[in-house]
Structure formats: C-alpha cells, structure tokens
C-alpha cells in the first residue's frame, strides 16, 4: 500500500496543517454525529427498553473503537506523508547541489541498477557533443541513458533536446533511450516522445520519479528525515474557537459535517418534548449557520491556494 502512495506523497505536500485542538475537535464532531445517528436509528427499532439500551451501548462502544482506530490510521498515514515529502525535499536539494556531472551520472547508475530489469550498465566517457551518458540493457534490449541535472527548479527539457537524443541513439544502434532529469519535461517534449514510441522509443523520467526511485532503492541520497512540527499544545477558549474555525475553513467536507450535524439536531428536536427539544433546536440552528458559512467561505478560500508554492 505504501508503494502505491509513494509518488503521491513525494509530489503533493501534506495539506493538514491544523493544530492538535483542531484535529481533536474534528474527531469529536465526527464521533458525536455517528452517535446521534445511531441513537436516532435505535429509537426506531421495535425492541424492549432494557434490550434496546444494552444493544445501544454495545453498538456505541464498537463505533467509538472503530472511530479511534480510523483516527490513528489516518494520523499514521499523515505522519508518513509528511516524513516522505520532507525527506524528498531534502533529497532534491542534495541532487541540485551536485556540481559534478560525473557524480550525478554515478548516482543515476546506482538508481537504475536497483531495478533488476537493467543489466550491464556502464558509464560512458565524455565524447564531444554526445548526450549518451550510460549504456546497458533493459529487458535484453540495448538502452542509452541521458542524465540532466539542472540547477533551476523550473527547468524543463525541451523537445529539441529529446529529438537530438533520439537521433543519436538511433545512429548508435540502441533499441531504447531514457532521459532522466531532476527537473521536468515540456509538453512538446512529452508529445514527441509519445509519437516516436515505436521501434526506437524514448522513456522520460522526471524529477518526481527520480525521487521515487531513490526512496524505493534506499539510496543514501534520499535521507530519512522527520517532519518538523511546531510545538505549542496549550488549549484556551480562544484556541478552541480558532480550532473550530480551522476545521470549517480546511475543506468543504468539514463544513458539510456541521450542516449534517445541524440537520440531525433539528430532526431530534422535532421528536423531543419538554426542555430537551429547544436545546436540540438551538444546537441545530447554530450548526447549520456555522456549516453554511464555512461552505461558502471554502469556495472563496480556493484563490489562496494559487499562492501556496511550498
């Protein structure tokens, strides 16, 4: 399961930057919603009061245990996402800091050799304008590799570079070509590689896939770093209020949770008599107002993500 998520963890930064009180309130709200739905559904069962109460307690305990287990699993995956993404950033910084082209080619050779499909990889001596840095076999086909380690983060390998490399591997008698870069490829370069994917094809490996290869192979260039989270766990009235705000603004799903909780409270208030009914009614109105406000604000907040470049 980790391998399936590895590319996502490396490419996409973890978005849950809420405080611990915010996450605690999120869990509490979810648990309360499940409890109220269960209690409301139990009231519709044609069972005796004693048997119904005993069954309800068992169901609530099981639901609570499952919710806690789910919470710990999600936190575990979030921590794994954070550590992997943070380590990938450090790995990328290491690769970008390599000034020697031969040193980078040697690292690429190590990464490719970690895949059993590659055999007999050799570093070729620099020769004039040649772009072929490595030669070897991939699934018993002769393959040439071009290594590109630009200093700029926004560098893209162009179509002309891909075309020149393709012509060179054809003239040199290679069956396949691989261009591996710590940057990315232009759209024209990717379209050109797809068009020539025939007898002599080109495989494009961008920076994210290089990081993925480094992680999976356990190469020293990919460090085992831990996410550095800011401290501060004191809870105050203002902190709790801000934590609720964080939950509302975090996503539309959180705002929708308040709306559902408000609807449930209103439904229960309609079935309750005496002093309890108005309490549920007031709680339902507050949750509906909070949820709808957060839902509207979540659309407006989408524009902020355009400036989130970290």
C-alpha positions in Angstrom: 0.0 0.0 0.0 2.9 2.3 0.8 4.4 1.9 -2.7 1.1 2.8 -4.3 1.0 6.1 -2.3 4.7 6.9 -2.6 4.5 9.0 -5.7 1.6 10.9 -4.3 3.5 11.5 -1.0 6.5 12.8 -2.8 4.7 15.1 -5.3 1.9 16.5 -3.1 2.7 18.3 0.2 0.6 17.3 3.2 -2.2 19.8 3.5 -3.4 19.2 7.1 -1.6 21.9 8.9 -4.2 22.3 11.7 -3.3 22.4 15.3 -3.9 19.5 17.7 -7.0 21.1 19.2 -8.4 21.5 15.7 -7.9 17.8 14.9 -9.3 16.8 18.3 -12.5 18.8 17.7 -12.8 17.3 14.2 -12.7 13.8 15.7 -15.2 14.8 18.4 -17.7 16.2 15.9 -17.5 13.1 13.7 -18.0 10.9 16.8 -20.9 12.9 18.0 -22.6 12.7 14.6 -22.2 8.9 14.5 -23.6 8.6 18.0 -26.7 10.7 17.3 -27.4 8.9 14.1 -27.1 5.6 15.9 -29.3 6.7 18.8 -31.9 8.1 16.4 -31.9 4.8 14.4 -32.1 2.7 17.6 -35.3 4.6 18.7 -37.0 3.2 15.6 -36.3 -0.4 16.5 -39.3 -2.4 17.9 -37.4 -3.7 21.0 -38.0 -3.6 24.7 -36.3 -0.8 26.6 -33.8 -2.9 28.5 -32.7 -4.9 25.5 -32.5 -1.7 23.4 -30.3 0.0 25.9 -28.0 -2.9 26.2 -27.7 -3.2 22.4 -27.2 0.5 22.0 -24.3 0.5 24.5 -22.6 -2.3 22.6 -23.0 -0.6 19.3 -21.8 2.8 20.6 -18.7 1.1 22.1 -17.9 -0.6 18.8 -18.4 2.6 16.8 -16.1 4.5 19.2 -13.4 1.8 18.9 -13.6 1.9 15.1 -13.5 5.7 15.0 -10.4 5.7 17.3 -8.8 3.1 15.1 -9.6 5.1 12.0 -8.2 8.2 13.6 -4.9 6.6 14.5 -4.6 5.1 11.0 -5.2 8.5 9.3 -2.7 10.1 11.7 -0.2 7.4 10.9 -0.6 7.9 7.1 -0.4 11.7 7.6 2.9 11.3 9.5 4.2 9.0 6.8 3.2 11.5 4.1 4.9 14.4 6.0 8.1 12.4 6.6 8.3 11.2 3.0 7.6 14.6 1.5 10.0 16.4 3.8 12.7 13.8 3.0 12.0 14.2 -0.7 12.6 17.9 -0.4 16.0 17.3 1.2 16.9 14.7 -1.4 16.0 17.2 -4.2 18.3 19.8 -2.5 21.1 17.3 -2.4 20.7 16.4 -6.1 20.6 20.1 -7.1 23.7 20.8 -5.1 25.8 18.3 -7.1 28.1 20.2 -9.3 30.0 17.3 -10.9 28.2 15.8 -13.8 30.0 12.6 -13.4 28.9 12.3 -9.8 25.3 12.7 -10.8 25.6 10.1 -13.5 27.1 7.7 -11.0 24.0 8.2 -8.7 21.7 7.6 -11.7 23.6 4.4 -12.4 23.0 3.3 -8.8 19.3 4.1 -9.0 18.8 2.2 -12.3 20.8 -0.8 -11.1 18.4 -1.2 -8.1 15.9 -2.3 -10.7 16.6 -5.9 -11.8 15.4 -5.1 -15.3 18.6 -3.2 -16.0 21.8 -5.2 -16.8 25.4 -4.3 -17.6 25.1 -0.6 -17.1 28.3 1.3 -17.9 29.3 5.0 -17.6 30.5 6.2 -21.0 33.4 8.5 -21.3 32.6 12.1 -22.2 32.8 12.4 -26.0 32.3 15.7 -27.9 28.6 16.6 -28.1 27.3 13.2 -27.2 24.3 13.1 -24.9 24.5 9.4 -24.0 25.9 9.1 -20.5 25.1 5.5 -19.7 24.7 2.3 -21.8 23.3 -1.1 -20.8 20.4 -3.5 -21.3 16.8 -3.1 -20.4 14.8 -6.4 -20.8 17.6 -7.6 -23.1 17.3 -4.5 -25.2 20.2 -2.2 -25.7 19.5 1.1 -24.0 21.1 4.5 -23.8 20.6 7.0 -20.9 20.9 10.7 -20.9 21.2 12.4 -17.5 20.1 16.0 -16.9 20.5 17.8 -13.5 19.6 21.4 -14.0 20.3 24.0 -11.3 17.0 25.7 -11.8 13.9 24.2 -10.2 11.6 25.3 -13.1 13.9 23.8 -15.8 12.1 21.8 -18.5 13.8 19.5 -21.0 12.8 20.8 -24.4 11.6 18.9 -27.5 14.8 19.8 -29.4 16.8 18.1 -26.7 14.7 15.0 -26.9 14.8 14.9 -30.7 18.6 15.3 -30.7 19.0 12.4 -28.2 16.6 10.2 -30.2 18.6 10.8 -33.4 21.8 9.9 -31.5 20.6 6.6 -30.1 19.2 5.5 -33.4 22.5 6.3 -35.1 24.4 4.4 -32.3 22.2 1.3 -32.6 20.3 1.5 -29.4 16.9 -0.1 -29.1 15.6 2.3 -26.4 16.5 5.6 -24.9 15.9 7.1 -21.4 16.1 10.7 -20.5 16.3 11.1 -16.7 16.1 14.6 -15.2 15.7 16.2 -11.8 13.6 18.8 -13.5 10.6 18.2 -15.8 9.7 18.0 -19.5 7.9 20.4 -21.7 4.6 19.5 -23.2 6.1 19.4 -26.6 8.8 17.0 -25.4 6.2 14.6 -24.0 4.1 14.7 -27.1 7.2 14.0 -29.2 8.2 11.0 -27.0 4.7 9.6 -27.4 4.7 9.9 -31.2 8.0 8.1 -31.6 7.2 5.3 -29.2 7.8 2.6 -31.7 10.9 0.5 -32.7 13.2 3.0 -31.1 11.3 4.7 -28.2 12.2 7.2 -25.6 11.2 6.9 -21.9 11.0 10.2 -20.0 11.7 10.1 -16.2 11.1 13.4 -14.4 12.3 14.7 -11.0 9.4 13.2 -9.0 10.1 9.7 -10.4 13.8 10.2 -9.7 13.0 10.9 -6.0 10.7 7.8 -6.0 13.4 5.6 -7.4 15.8 7.0 -4.7 13.3 6.2 -1.9 12.4 2.7 -3.1 16.1 1.8 -3.7 17.1 3.0 -0.2 19.9 5.1 -1.8 21.8 7.4 0.7 20.9 10.4 -1.4 17.4 10.1 -0.1 17.7 10.9 3.7 15.4 9.6 6.4 14.2 13.0 7.7 11.4 13.6 10.2 8.7 16.2 9.7 9.4 19.2 12.0 6.2 20.2 13.6 5.9 23.4 15.7 5.1 22.9 19.3 2.5 24.5 21.5 -0.3 22.4 22.9 -1.9 24.8 25.4 -5.7 25.0 25.0 -7.6 28.2 25.8 -11.0 29.5 24.9 -9.7 31.5 22.0 -7.6 28.5 20.9 -10.7 26.2 20.8 -12.6 28.9 18.8 -9.8 29.2 16.3 -9.6 25.4 16.1 -13.3 25.2 15.1 -12.6 27.9 12.5 -9.7 25.9 11.1 -12.0 22.9 10.8 -14.6 24.9 8.9 -12.1 26.5 6.5 -10.0 23.4 6.0 -12.3 21.9 3.4 -15.9 21.7 2.2 -16.2 18.3 3.8 -15.7 19.8 7.3 -18.3 22.5 6.7 -20.6 19.8 5.4 -20.2 17.9 8.6 -21.6 20.9 10.6 -24.5 21.0 8.2 -25.3 17.3 8.6 -24.9 17.6 12.4 -27.3 20.6 12.4 -29.9 18.7 10.4 -29.7 15.7 12.8 -30.2 18.0 15.8 -33.2 19.6 14.2 -34.7 16.2 13.4 -34.2 15.1 17.0 -35.7 18.3 18.4 -38.9 17.6 16.4 -39.2 14.2 18.2 -38.4 15.5 21.7 -40.8 17.1 24.1 -40.2 19.4 27.1 -37.0 21.1 27.9 -34.7 18.9 25.8 -36.4 19.8 22.4 -35.4 23.5 22.4 -31.8 22.6 23.3 -31.5 20.4 20.2 -33.3 23.1 18.2 -30.8 25.8 19.2 -27.8 23.5 18.6 -29.2 22.6 15.2 -29.6 26.2 14.1 -26.0 27.1 15.3 -24.5 24.1 13.5 -26.4 24.9 10.3 -25.3 28.6 10.4 -21.7 27.6 11.0 -21.7 24.9 8.3 -23.3 27.0 5.6 -20.9 29.9 6.4 -17.9 27.6 6.2 -19.1 26.1 3.0 -19.4 29.5 1.3 -16.0 30.6 2.7 -14.4 27.4 1.4 -15.2 28.5 -2.2 -13.7 31.9 -1.6 -10.6 30.4 0.0 -9.7 28.4 -3.1 -8.0 31.5 -4.5 -5.5 31.4 -1.6 -4.1 28.1 -2.9 -2.8 29.8 -6.1 -0.1 31.5 -4.0 0.8 28.3 -2.0 4.0 27.4 -3.7 5.7 25.5 -0.8 
